Amino acid sequence: MARMTTGIGLTYRYYPENWAGQITFGPYWDKRNLFVSTGAAVFKTLHRTKFTKLFLYNALSYNFSNMDEPESDDTAVHSFMYGIGPGFEIYLV
C-alpha cells in the first residue's frame, strides 16, 4: 500500500501566499480494528501560473494500526514517515 508522508484522511490546508500549512487526520475503526493517521506539512511555492504550481514540501506523519490478525500475537503497529521534496499541481478547472 502506498502512503503519503502528509498523512491519510481529511485535510485542512491554509495557503495565504507563498507559504502553506496543512494538517491531516484520518481514523478508521470497527468492532475489532483501529487505524489512525495524522500528518502535518509545510509548503513553499516556487512558481505559479494560472494552471500549475511548483512547490517544495516538508511533511511528517504518524500512523497507528491495531488490526486483528489471527496469525500474529502483536498486532499494534506504529510508524512515522518523513518526507521532503518537490511537488507539482495542475489545476483542471
C-alpha positions, 0 to 999 in steps of 0.5 A: 500500500502506498502512503503519503508522508502528509498523512491519510484522511481529511485535510485542512490546508491554509495557503495565504501566499507563498507559504502553506500549512496543512494538517491531516487526520484520518481514523478508521475503526470497527468492532475489532480494528483501529487505524489512525493517521495524522500528518502535518506539512509545510509548503513553499511555492516556487512558481505559479501560473494560472494552471500549475504550481511548483512547490517544495514540501516538508511533511511528517506523519504518524500512523497507528494500526491495531488490526486483528490478525489471527496469525500474529500475537502483536498486532499494534503497529506504529510508524512515522514517515518523513518526507521532503521534496518537490511537488507539482499541481495542475489545476483542471478547472 
